């Protein structure tokens, strides 16, 4: 993309953001956070109307975001930790579950992609397990593992493994036969062929699967932490909702989106390093 096109896209993006924030400010400016919540709704939620916040304005969100950023790692007890600590717990769970999934999925994907027999044997199990919601595994994980944090990591492993496994198998199976025939002609061993020929050729497809997996993992950890509680950004969102702090809920949503974008961009940059032009 040319510099001119990039500049135009950036300007349009800023204009759209400004229009959205302006419309938001106009919509809630007259009924912002200074006004109380509807008494019937507050009573339904188990709260009094006194101090219960209505929809905040963009300015309210900006002030609260700055408060979180200025002191992200404070720890004042189990239910009062900084957003940096909460995001750190979530990232640690995601990266650990994701790493375990990669260690399992990529070698298994190689085996499936290189062996039609293994593909036919394992395909029924993959097709049965793949559509199951990762959160459906949470009760079973909690019952067997009996540790909420490890159970959340297990759920991340389950949701991360399928895109990496299937993309690896597809990438390996799609390697050009000419390259494999040359390796056979040169009497290159299967292991060396896998490392020197198949892996570089399949790397862009594998990275695509890894990029999809990290997005799903970051999405699922929020829901998992809402279920298990304790620590993490998902628990933070649920706790702030219970406190009827809509401002903090929106701030958390923005932080979740920013971290998700950062994770995606890291893997996008890595995928560009292994992508080649034929």
C-alpha positions in Angstrom: 0.0 0.0 0.0 1.3 3.4 -0.9 2.1 6.1 1.6 -0.7 8.3 0.3 -3.3 5.5 0.7 -2.0 4.7 4.2 -2.4 8.4 5.2 -5.9 8.6 3.8 -6.9 5.4 5.6 -5.4 6.8 8.9 -7.3 10.1 8.4 -10.6 8.3 7.7 -10.1 6.1 10.7 -9.6 9.1 13.0 -12.6 10.8 11.5 -14.8 7.8 12.1 -13.6 7.5 15.6 -14.3 11.2 16.2 -17.8 10.8 14.8 -18.5 7.8 17.0 -17.3 9.5 20.1 -19.2 12.6 19.3 -22.4 10.7 18.7 -21.8 8.8 22.0 -21.2 12.1 23.9 -24.4 13.6 22.5 -26.4 10.4 23.2 -25.5 10.1 26.8 -24.4 13.6 27.7 -27.8 14.5 29.1 -28.2 11.2 31.0 -24.6 10.5 31.9 -22.9 9.1 34.9 -24.0 12.0 37.1 -27.6 10.7 37.0 -28.9 7.8 39.0 -30.0 4.4 37.5 -33.7 3.8 37.1 -34.9 2.7 40.6 -36.8 -0.4 39.4 -33.7 -1.7 37.5 -31.5 -0.9 40.4 -33.8 -2.8 42.7 -33.9 -5.7 40.3 -30.1 -5.8 40.3 -29.9 -5.8 44.1 -28.6 -2.2 44.3 -30.0 1.1 45.5 -30.3 3.9 43.0 -27.9 6.0 45.1 -24.5 5.9 43.5 -25.5 3.4 40.7 -24.0 4.7 37.4 -25.8 5.2 34.1 -24.0 4.9 30.8 -20.8 6.9 31.1 -19.6 9.5 28.6 -16.4 9.2 26.5 -14.8 11.7 28.9 -15.7 9.5 31.9 -14.1 6.5 30.1 -11.0 8.5 29.3 -10.5 9.6 32.9 -11.0 6.0 34.2 -8.6 4.6 31.5 -6.0 7.1 32.6 -6.5 6.1 36.3 -6.0 2.4 35.4 -2.9 3.2 33.2 -1.3 5.4 35.8 -1.3 2.7 38.5 -1.8 -0.7 36.8 -0.1 -3.0 39.3 -1.6 -2.0 42.7 -2.8 -4.9 44.9 -5.3 -4.0 47.7 -6.7 -7.5 48.2 -8.5 -10.3 46.4 -11.2 -8.2 44.8 -9.1 -5.0 44.2 -6.1 -5.5 41.9 -4.8 -3.2 39.1 -5.7 -3.9 35.5 -2.1 -4.7 34.8 -2.2 -7.6 37.3 -5.5 -8.9 35.9 -4.2 -8.8 32.3 -1.0 -10.4 33.4 -2.8 -13.4 34.9 -5.0 -13.7 31.8 -2.0 -13.5 29.4 0.0 -16.1 31.4 -2.9 -18.6 31.2 -3.4 -17.9 27.5 0.2 -18.2 26.6 0.7 -21.4 28.6 -2.3 -23.1 27.2 -1.4 -21.9 23.7 2.2 -23.1 24.0 1.0 -26.6 25.1 -1.5 -26.7 22.2 1.3 -25.7 19.7 3.6 -28.5 21.1 0.8 -31.0 20.5 -0.9 -29.7 17.4 2.1 -28.9 15.1 3.8 -32.3 15.3 0.5 -34.2 15.1 -0.5 -32.0 12.2 2.7 -33.0 10.4 1.9 -36.7 10.9 -1.7 -36.2 9.7 -0.5 -34.2 6.7 2.2 -36.6 5.6 0.1 -39.8 6.1 -3.3 -40.2 4.5 -3.8 -43.3 6.7 -3.4 -41.3 9.9 -5.7 -38.6 8.4 -8.5 -41.1 7.7 -8.0 -42.7 11.1 -8.1 -39.4 13.1 -10.5 -37.4 11.1 -13.7 -38.8 12.8 -12.4 -37.8 16.2 -11.4 -34.4 15.0 -14.7 -33.7 13.4 -16.5 -34.8 16.7 -14.3 -32.8 19.1 -13.7 -29.7 17.0 -17.3 -28.2 17.2 -17.6 -28.6 21.0 -17.5 -25.2 22.8 -14.4 -24.9 24.9 -16.5 -23.8 27.8 -18.4 -27.1 27.8 -15.1 -28.7 29.0 -14.9 -26.4 32.0 -17.1 -28.4 34.4 -15.3 -31.6 33.5 -11.9 -29.9 34.0 -12.9 -28.5 37.3 -14.2 -31.9 38.5 -11.0 -33.8 37.4 -8.3 -31.2 37.9 -9.9 -29.4 41.0 -7.9 -26.2 40.3 -9.6 -23.3 38.6 -6.5 -21.7 37.2 -5.2 -25.0 35.6 -8.8 -25.7 34.4 -8.7 -22.4 32.6 -5.4 -23.3 31.0 -6.9 -26.6 29.9 -9.8 -24.8 28.2 -7.3 -22.6 26.4 -5.4 -25.7 25.2 -8.7 -27.2 23.9 -9.7 -24.1 22.0 -6.2 -23.4 20.6 -5.4 -26.9 19.3 -7.8 -27.3 16.4 -6.9 -24.3 14.2 -3.2 -25.1 14.5 -3.7 -28.8 14.0 -5.9 -28.5 10.9 -3.9 -25.7 9.3 -0.6 -27.6 9.9 -2.1 -30.7 8.3 -3.4 -28.8 5.4 -0.1 -26.9 4.8 1.9 -30.1 5.0 -0.4 -32.0 2.6 -0.4 -29.0 0.2 3.4 -29.0 -0.2 4.3 -29.2 -3.9 5.0 -32.8 -5.0 7.9 -31.6 -7.2 9.9 -30.5 -4.1 9.2 -33.8 -2.4 10.3 -35.7 -5.5 13.5 -33.8 -5.6 14.2 -34.7 -2.0 13.5 -38.3 -2.8 15.8 -38.2 -5.8 18.6 -36.8 -3.6 17.8 -39.5 -1.1 17.1 -37.1 1.7 15.7 -38.8 4.9 12.1 -38.3 6.0 13.1 -36.3 9.1 15.4 -34.0 7.1 12.8 -33.6 4.4 10.2 -32.6 7.0 12.6 -30.0 8.5 14.3 -28.6 5.4 11.5 -28.9 2.8 8.0 -29.4 4.3 8.3 -27.0 7.3 9.5 -23.9 5.3 6.8 -24.6 2.7 4.0 -25.1 5.2 5.1 -22.3 7.6 2.8 -19.6 6.2 -0.2 -21.9 6.7 0.9 -23.0 10.1 1.3 -19.4 11.2 -2.2 -18.6 9.9 -3.5 -21.4 12.2 -1.5 -20.0 15.1 -2.8 -16.5 14.5 -6.4 -17.8 14.5 -5.7 -19.8 17.7 -4.4 -16.9 19.7 -7.5 -14.8 18.8 -9.8 -17.6 19.9 -7.7 -18.3 23.1 -7.9 -14.6 24.1 -11.6 -14.5 23.5 -12.2 -17.7 25.5 -10.1 -16.8 28.5 -12.4 -13.9 29.4 -15.5 -16.2 29.5 -13.5 -18.9 31.4 -12.4 -16.4 34.1 -15.9 -15.2 34.5 -16.9 -18.8 35.4 -13.9 -19.7 37.7 -13.4 -16.2 39.3 -10.4 -15.4 41.3 -8.1 -13.3 39.1 -7.9 -12.3 35.5 -9.5 -9.7 33.2 -12.6 -11.9 32.8 -13.1 -11.9 36.6 -12.4 -8.2 36.6 -15.2 -7.6 34.1 -17.7 -9.7 36.1 -16.7 -8.2 39.4 -17.1 -4.6 38.1 -20.5 -5.6 36.7 -21.6 -6.9 40.1 -20.5 -3.5 41.5 -22.6 -1.8 38.7 -19.5 0.0 37.5 -20.3 0.3 33.8 -17.4 2.7 33.3 -14.9 0.0 34.5 -16.6 -2.6 32.4 -16.2 -0.5 29.2 -12.5 0.2 30.2 -11.9 -3.5 30.6 -13.5 -4.2 27.2 -11.1 -1.6 25.6 -8.1 -3.2 27.3 -9.1 -6.6 26.2 -9.4 -5.3 22.6 -6.1 -3.6 22.7 -4.2 -6.6 24.1 -6.0 -8.9 21.5 -4.9 -6.6 18.7 -1.3 -6.6 20.0 -1.2 -10.4 20.2 -2.6 -10.6 16.6 0.0 -8.1 15.3 2.9 -10.0 16.9 1.8 -13.2 15.1 1.1 -11.2 11.9 4.7 -9.9 11.9 6.0 -13.4 12.5 3.9 -14.7 9.7 5.4 -12.1 7.3 8.9 -13.4 8.2 8.1 -16.9 6.9 6.0 -15.9 3.9 7.8 -16.0 0.6 6.9 -15.0 -2.9 6.9 -17.8 -5.4 
